[in-house]
């Protein structure tokens, strides 16, 4: 019978000269397949369309927010009743949630933080070649926006 005995050196040479070039050809031939990964009908390569609906600060969205908070509190109160606990006072909880947490005009640290943000924004606007904002007017506007969010 014919017996083929390969030494370790023969096996290594066989892999290097036969299997490695085949693997290299297969890898290079698959480049087009790899470039297609993530493409297609379900790819997320487009910008999201702006959300349609109300602006965050308008009256209708505030009423919707209050309605949702009330529903959440009523559900919480109902669950407490089901467990045999004291129910929530929904109106009192609503008042606590809807009242601003702090008086923004009485917080000088917040005003200083807003000032730093406005100054940084002005520096960025100047680098972009845009006109700087009036610092004091912008601070007042942002603080009033924060107060309006809390109401």
C-alpha positions as CSV (number, residue, x, y, z in Angstrom):
1,X,0.0,0.0,0.0
2,X,0.9,3.5,-0.5
3,X,1.4,5.6,2.6
4,X,1.8,9.3,2.7
5,X,3.5,10.5,5.8
6,X,3.6,14.3,6.3
7,X,5.9,16.0,8.7
8,X,4.9,19.2,10.6
9,X,7.0,21.2,8.3
10,X,5.2,19.8,5.3
11,X,1.8,20.6,6.8
12,X,2.8,24.2,7.5
13,X,4.1,24.6,3.9
14,X,0.9,23.2,2.6
15,X,-1.2,25.7,4.6
16,X,1.0,28.6,3.5
17,X,1.1,27.8,-0.2
18,X,-2.4,26.4,-0.7
19,X,-4.9,27.4,2.0
20,X,-3.7,30.9,2.7
21,X,-4.0,32.1,-0.9
22,X,-7.4,30.6,-1.2
23,X,-8.5,32.3,2.0
24,X,-7.0,35.6,0.7
25,X,-9.0,35.4,-2.6
26,X,-12.2,34.6,-0.7
27,X,-11.6,37.5,1.7
28,X,-10.9,40.0,-1.2
29,X,-13.9,38.7,-3.1
30,X,-16.2,39.3,-0.2
31,X,-15.4,43.0,0.1
32,X,-18.5,44.1,-1.9
33,X,-20.7,42.0,0.5
34,X,-19.2,43.8,3.5
35,X,-19.8,47.2,1.9
36,X,-23.5,46.4,1.7
37,X,-23.9,45.6,5.4
38,X,-26.3,48.2,7.0
39,X,-27.8,49.2,3.7
40,X,-31.2,48.5,2.3
41,X,-34.9,49.2,3.0
42,X,-34.5,49.0,6.8
43,X,-31.2,51.0,7.1
44,X,-31.2,54.0,9.4
45,X,-29.0,56.2,7.1
46,X,-31.5,59.0,6.9
47,X,-32.4,61.9,9.1
48,X,-35.5,61.6,11.2
49,X,-38.4,63.8,10.1
50,X,-39.3,66.5,12.6
51,X,-42.0,65.4,15.0
52,X,-45.4,66.7,14.1
53,X,-47.6,68.1,16.8
54,X,-47.7,70.9,19.2
55,X,-44.8,73.0,20.4
56,X,-43.6,72.1,23.9
57,X,-44.6,75.3,25.6
58,X,-48.1,75.9,24.1
59,X,-51.3,75.8,26.0
60,X,-52.6,72.6,24.5
61,X,-49.5,70.7,25.3
62,X,-49.5,72.0,28.9
63,X,-53.2,70.8,29.3
64,X,-52.2,67.4,27.8
65,X,-49.3,67.2,30.3
66,X,-51.7,68.0,33.2
67,X,-54.1,65.4,32.0
68,X,-51.5,62.8,31.8
69,X,-50.1,63.6,35.2
70,X,-53.6,63.5,36.7
71,X,-54.1,60.0,35.1
72,X,-50.8,58.8,36.5
73,X,-51.7,60.0,40.0
74,X,-55.2,58.5,39.9
75,X,-53.7,55.2,38.8
76,X,-51.2,55.4,41.6
77,X,-54.0,56.1,44.1
78,X,-56.0,53.2,42.7
79,X,-53.1,50.8,43.2
80,X,-52.6,52.0,46.7
81,X,-56.3,51.4,47.4
82,X,-56.0,47.9,46.0
83,X,-53.1,47.1,48.4
84,X,-55.2,48.4,51.3
85,X,-53.1,51.6,51.8
86,X,-54.3,55.2,52.2
87,X,-55.2,56.7,48.8
88,X,-53.4,59.7,47.4
89,X,-54.8,63.2,47.5
90,X,-54.7,63.6,43.7
91,X,-55.3,67.4,43.8
92,X,-52.6,68.0,46.4
93,X,-50.1,65.9,44.5
94,X,-51.0,67.8,41.3
95,X,-50.3,71.1,43.0
96,X,-46.9,69.8,44.2
97,X,-46.0,68.6,40.7
98,X,-47.2,71.6,38.8
99,X,-45.7,74.4,41.0
100,X,-42.1,75.4,40.1
101,X,-39.6,73.9,42.5
102,X,-37.5,77.0,43.0
103,X,-37.9,80.7,42.5
104,X,-35.5,81.2,39.7
105,X,-35.1,85.0,40.2
106,X,-33.9,84.3,43.8
107,X,-31.1,82.0,42.7
108,X,-28.0,84.0,41.9
109,X,-26.0,80.8,41.2
110,X,-28.4,79.8,38.5
111,X,-28.2,83.3,37.0
112,X,-24.4,83.0,37.0
113,X,-24.5,79.6,35.4
114,X,-26.8,81.0,32.6
115,X,-24.4,83.9,32.2
116,X,-21.5,81.5,31.7
117,X,-23.5,79.6,29.1
118,X,-24.4,82.8,27.2
119,X,-20.8,84.0,27.2
120,X,-19.7,80.6,25.9
121,X,-22.4,80.8,23.2
122,X,-21.2,84.3,22.2
123,X,-17.6,83.1,21.9
124,X,-18.8,80.3,19.6
125,X,-21.0,82.7,17.6
126,X,-18.0,85.1,17.1
127,X,-15.8,82.1,15.9
128,X,-18.6,81.4,13.4
129,X,-18.7,85.0,12.2
130,X,-22.1,85.7,13.7
131,X,-23.2,88.7,15.8
132,X,-22.9,88.2,19.5
133,X,-26.0,88.2,21.7
134,X,-26.8,90.8,24.2
135,X,-25.7,89.0,27.4
136,X,-28.1,90.6,29.9
137,X,-31.1,90.3,27.6
138,X,-30.3,86.7,26.8
139,X,-29.9,85.9,30.5
140,X,-33.3,87.5,31.2
141,X,-34.9,85.6,28.3
142,X,-33.5,82.2,29.4
143,X,-34.5,82.7,33.0
144,X,-38.0,83.7,32.0
145,X,-38.2,80.6,29.8
146,X,-37.2,78.4,32.7
147,X,-39.8,80.1,34.9
148,X,-42.4,79.5,32.2
149,X,-41.5,75.8,32.0
150,X,-42.2,75.4,35.7
151,X,-45.6,76.9,35.5
